[in-house]
Amino acid sequence: MTPIITAFENSPDEGRDLARDMRLRWAFEEVGQPYEVRLLSFAAMKAPAHLALHPFGQIPTYQEGDLVLFETGAILLHIAGAHAGLLPADANARARATAWVFAALNTVEPPIVEREAAGYAERDKPWHRERLPMLDARVATRLDQLSARLGGADWLDGAFSAGDLAMVTVLQRLKGSALLDAHANLAGYVARGEARPAYKRAFEAQLEVFRAARRG
Ligand SMILES: N[C@@H](CCC(=O)N[C@@H](CS)C(=O)NCC(=O)O)C(=O)O
């Protein structure tokens, strides 16, 4: 059965890979699993039919027969568990790759998203300028630590895994920022992820949604 995911009909980033359906598209491409995409407007995301699939009214969701999932980490691990290619065969290495998925989404992503959200939701507040250095410092701390761990390796723990896929998509939110550029190894890590053929296919598919919407 072909899994169906949901994605933005009109992505705020105009299809440039930041919407989180990208993680799932990339995972499907890595493991060679065909998938379908159901596009949603913002209004549809908050309507009862979608809230029945996703309690927080967000994208992406995953449907496969009777199974409905939300949260990209859970979906990524579900895809990785069902197909070869994103988790190592060795049980300990598999557990470590899973830990990196959680690290990406629970430890590295929150300060990055908080800083990004402050940029568009709090810009007009009198305290915004004072708060910004603190948000930058929180991100910088995580990047320093991640950079130290990655060192000169290509991937976080041996071969490319679901952990790297999650981490690269999290770090992409900082592309072009001084925070990421301060760590050549992390910038190189993101570039290595984006150079993977599976990533490129997923990126093209996501961008095509934006192009099609523009064509009308
Ligand atoms: N923790 C969730 C976050 C999902 C999320 O933030 N989705 C965004 C798009 S990338 C969204 O739907 N934003 C619109 C909204 O929250 O109303 C996950 O990883 O799946």
Ligand as a Chemical Component Dictionary entry (heavy atoms), coordinates in Angstrom:
data_LIG
# 
_chem_comp.id                   LIG 
_chem_comp.type                 NON-POLYMER 
_chem_comp.pdbx_formal_charge   0 
_chem_comp.three_letter_code    LIG 
# 
loop_
_chem_comp_atom.comp_id 
_chem_comp_atom.atom_id 
_chem_comp_atom.alt_atom_id 
_chem_comp_atom.type_symbol 
_chem_comp_atom.charge 
_chem_comp_atom.model_Cartn_x 
_chem_comp_atom.model_Cartn_y 
_chem_comp_atom.model_Cartn_z 
_chem_comp_atom.pdbx_ordinal 
LIG N1  N1  N 0 7.009  18.564 15.773 1  
LIG C1  C1  C 0 6.244  18.542 14.554 2  
LIG C2  C2  C 0 6.238  19.943 13.977 3  
LIG C3  C3  C 0 5.296  20.048 12.781 4  
LIG C4  C4  C 0 5.263  21.466 12.261 5  
LIG O1  O1  O 0 5.683  22.426 12.940 6  
LIG N2  N2  N 0 4.726  21.626 11.053 7  
LIG C5  C5  C 0 4.630  22.951 10.460 8  
LIG C6  C6  C 0 5.077  22.912 9.006  9  
LIG S1  S1  S 0 6.777  22.492 8.831  10 
LIG C7  C7  C 0 3.180  23.391 10.455 11 
LIG O2  O2  O 0 2.296  22.606 10.184 12 
LIG N3  N3  N 0 2.968  24.681 10.717 13 
LIG C8  C8  C 0 1.677  25.285 10.676 14 
LIG C9  C9  C 0 1.031  25.342 12.030 15 
LIG O3  O3  O 0 1.632  24.924 13.029 16 
LIG O4  O4  O 0 -0.078 25.853 12.079 17 
LIG C10 C10 C 0 6.856  17.540 13.555 18 
LIG O5  O5  O 0 8.081  17.356 13.566 19 
LIG O6  O6  O 0 6.102  16.922 12.806 20 
# 
loop_
_chem_comp_bond.comp_id 
_chem_comp_bond.atom_id_1 
_chem_comp_bond.atom_id_2 
_chem_comp_bond.value_order 
_chem_comp_bond.pdbx_ordinal 
LIG N1  C1  SING 1  
LIG C1  C2  SING 2  
LIG C1  C10 SING 3  
LIG C2  C3  SING 4  
LIG C3  C4  SING 5  
LIG C4  O1  DOUB 6  
LIG C4  N2  SING 7  
LIG N2  C5  SING 8  
LIG C5  C6  SING 9  
LIG C5  C7  SING 10 
LIG C6  S1  SING 11 
LIG C7  O2  DOUB 12 
LIG C7  N3  SING 13 
LIG N3  C8  SING 14 
LIG C8  C9  SING 15 
LIG C9  O3  DOUB 16 
LIG C9  O4  SING 17 
LIG C10 O5  DOUB 18 
LIG C10 O6  SING 19 
# 
